[in-house]
């Protein structure tokens, strides 16, 4: 059984381990707003709702909308999953061809703790992963924010970027999702056992974090290596390199490009200097790697580093207020882990 490790942080070599801290003492301390790349077209078969929720998961809202609108959960689209212990805003779509939403929908949702911020029609269902960024506003406290190096840590993250770890919520309490994923892959992954693909995602996330931690330990997590697949900042565009020059190093230092790590699956093995990191994963976790390949999931790449967009630090009494945006799929908890040891 795989146990959850303590992955390497980027700032420990410079500042040492961070102090203990707290966040999310109440949902209002963790605010998230999903940002789309486009606006609905104001016509079409799908009713798009931008909702604000508190202490509810995205799947909770989908179940409620399904019941109130008389549709199946498959008729409801969303771009990303949002935290439960938080105040979050996101878009969802409901397939309602030829009819309006039910009378009193906003009132019914409001009575269940869900506020409709805006709504519009659109020709297509909202698909997974189409939002561009998530905007976060976090309030944190504890010894971490009183430490002399707290501001310096924050400034370093703004300048050099943040390790793009999958957050602990991906792996469940005490790593139980990872243990479930290990069991599912050991006996052979089947769609009916993992309808949402969460077990595949959990296993791939763990292997990615292991690779990222290894490159952090070696000091290569934000430096291009021979054989790296690099990702352009702010896009999903990638290109593979067979040599490294000063231009690439300069672009990486300016956060214009980021090295990537593999999201394990069916595909070609890496070449050059980065091949050793992939080989190490296969050596240490053959069951996870083999199970993912047998499932048929396609190999993909994820940036090893994320850039904080429009970062701001303000002080409110005995708390620090951090605000920033992150690319879709990146975790605010990865930012917090560099600033504090969560109590």
N, C-alpha and C positions, 0 to 999 in steps of 0.2 A: 504493500500500500504506500502510495506517495504521500509524504508529509509536506506541508507548505513551508518553504524556506524563507529566510530573510534576504530579500534581494538587495544588491548593492545600490547605494545612493550615490549621486554625482557630486555632492558637496562635502562629503565626509572627509576627503583628503585635504580640503582647504580649511574647513571649519571644525571638523570633528562631528560626532553624532549630535543631532539636535536635542533640545530639551523637551520634556513632556508638554503636551498641549491638549486643548479640547476644541471640538467643533460640533456643530449640529446639536447643541443643547436643546434646541427646539426647531421645528421645521422652518421657521422664518430666518434662521441663521444660515440656511443653505437654499439659495434662490437660483433657479435655472430658467433661461429663456431660449427656446429653440429658434434659430434664424434660418429661414428658407432662402434659396437663391432666386426665387421668383415669387410673383403674386398670383393668386387664382384669377381665372379669366372672367368671372362673374356670370358664367352660363355653363350648362352641362348637366349630366346625370348624377353627379356626386355633390353632396352638401359637405363643404369643408368648414370645420369648426376649430377655431383657436381657443383652447380652454386653459384655465388655470386651476390646478388641483393642489391639494394639501393632504399629506398623510395617505396617499393612494398611489398605487402603481399604475402604469399605463394600461396593463391588462385589466385592472379593476375598472377603469374608465370604459374600456372596450366592452366589457360585459354589461355595464350599465347602459351604454348607447345601444347595444344590440337589443336589450329588452325594451327600452323606451321607443325605439324606432321600428321594432318588429322585423329586424333583419338578423342574419347570422353573423357571428364574429368575422367570418371570411369576407363579408361585405364592407368591413371597416378597415381603412388603411391608416398607417402611421409611419413616420420616418425613423424615429428612435425611441428606445425605452428610457424612461425617466425614473429617477429615484423616488422611493416612497416617503422617507422621512425628509421632506423638502417641500418648498413651494415652487412648482414648476409650471411653465407655459409651453404648450406644444400644439401642433396642428394634427387633426384627425379628419378622415373623410368617411362619409356614409353613402353607400350606393342607394339612391332614391330616384330611379328613373321615372319620369312623368309625374312626380308628386313632390309636394313640399314636406318639410319635416313635420312631425306631429305637433298639434297645437299644445302650447304650454311647455315645449321642450326646454327652453332656457330656465323657466321657473322650476321644473322638475329636477333639472341638473343642479340648480343652485341649492335646492333643498337637500341634495346629497353631497354638498360640499364642492361642487364643480361649477366654476364661473365661465360663461361663454364671453370671451373678450371681443371676438369678431367672428363673422361667418360670411361665406360666399360660395357660389356654385363654381364647379370646374368640370371639364369634360372627362378627366381621368382620375382614377384612384390614386391616393397618396402612396408612394412606394417607399420601401425601406432605404434609408441612407441618402435621401435626396436633400436633406438640410445641409447648409454649408458650415455653420458653427453653432456652438452653444455658448451663451453668455452667462457667466456665473457671478454671483455676489455672495461672499462667504464671510461670516463673522467667526473669529477664532480667539481663543483666550488661553490662559495657563502660563506656566513658567516660560514656555517657548517665546512668547511675544515680549517678555520682559528681558530676555537675554540680550546682551550687548551686540551680538552678531545677527539678530533677527533681520534688521533692515538690510545688512550686507548680504545675507542669504537671499532675500527677496530680489535685490538688485542683480545678483549673480544669475538667478533664474531668468530675469528679464533680458539679460545680455547674452547668455550662452544657450538658453533653451532648457527644456525639462525632459528627462527620460520618459519616453512615451509608454510607460507600463500600463497594462490592463489593471484596473483597480481591484481591490480585495472583494468587492461585491460580485465580481464575475465568478469567483470561486466558492462563494457561499460561506456560511459560518463554519469556522474551523476547517475550511477546505473541503466541505462535504460534497459540493458540486464536482470538484476534481476527482474525488474518490468514486462518485457515481459514474463519471465519464470514463474512468479507468475500467470500471466493471463492465460498462456497456461495450467498450471497444475490445475488451478481452474476450467477450463471448460473441462478438460480431455485431457491428452497428446495423440497426434496422430502422427505417423511417418511422414505423409505427411505435417504436419505443422512444422516439425523440422527435416529435412532430415539429417543434420549433428549431431543431438543430442546436439546442443549447449545449448538449454534451460534446458535440463536435467543436463548438466555439470555445468551450471551457478548456478542452485539451489543447487546441491550437494556441489559446491565450497563454496557457502555462508554458508551453515550449517557447513561445516568443519571449516571454519574460525571462526565461532561463538564458536565452541567447543574448538578450539585452544586458542582463546582469554580468555575463561573461565579458562582453565588450566594454562595459563600464570598468570592470576590474582591470582589464588590459589597457584602458585609456583610449579605446578606439571607437567609442560609441557615437562620436560626432565628427570623426575624421574619415574621409573616404579611403577605402582599401582596394587593392587590385581584386577585381571580380565583383565588387559591390554593385548592387542595383540602387541607384540614387533617385530620390523623389523631389520634384520641384515643390518649394514651399507654397502652400495655399492651393495645391492641385493634387490630383492622383496620378499625374504624368510621371513616368519612370523611364530611366535608361540605364543600361549596364555599361560599366567601364572595364577596360582591360589594362589600363595604366592610370597613374595618378600624377598630376602636375600641380604647379603652384596656383594655377587658375582655379582648379577644383578645390584646393585647400582654402583659397581666399573666399570662394563662394560659400563654402561650408561655414567658415568663420563669420560670414555676414548673414547666416541663417537663410540663405537663398536656396540651398539644397541640403538634403538630409540623407544619410545612409539608411537603408531599410533592413529589416529582418524578415525571415520567412514565416509565413503562416502555413504550417505544414500541410501537405496534401500531395496529390498526384502532379508531378511536374519534373523538370530537369533539375539535377543537383547543381549547386553553386560551384563556381570555379575560382581559381586564384586563392588569395589569402583568406577570403571569407569561407572557403570550403571547409576549413578546419572547425569552424563553429557549428556548421550544420552536421558534420561528422560526429562531433561530440554529443549533440542531441540524440542522434541515432544510436550511439554507443550506450548512453546512460538511460535512454527511455525507448527501447526498441518496441515495446508493446504499444505505447501511445503512437509512435511514428507509423508502425505497421498497421495498426487499427485504423488510423486516419487514411492511409493510402488504400486500404481495402474498402473503406466506405465510399471511395470515389470522389471525395471532395477535392476541388482543384486548388493547387498551390497558389498563394497570393503573397503580396509584400505589404509591409506596414512600416511607416517611418519609425526609426529608433528614437527620434527627437521631435518634440513639438515646440512651437514658438508661442509664447503668450501674446495675445492680441490685445492692444489697448490696455495694458496692465496699470492698475492704480492701487495705492495703499493709503488708507485713511485711518485715523484713530477715533474711536468712539468710547469715551470713558475707559473701562478696563478691557476693551476688546479691540482687535485690529480688523478693519473691514477691507477685504481683498476683492477686487473686481477684475475680471479678465474674460476673454473669449478663447475657446479652444476649437480646433477642427473637429468635425464629427468623428465619433468613435474614440476620442481621447477623454481621459478621466481627470476630474478635478482632484480626486484623492491622490493621484500621482504627484500633483503639485504640493499638496499638503504634507505628504510623506517626506519631502525634502526640507520642510520647515519645522516639523515637529514629530515627536513620537506620540501617536494618538493614544490617549488614556482610555 
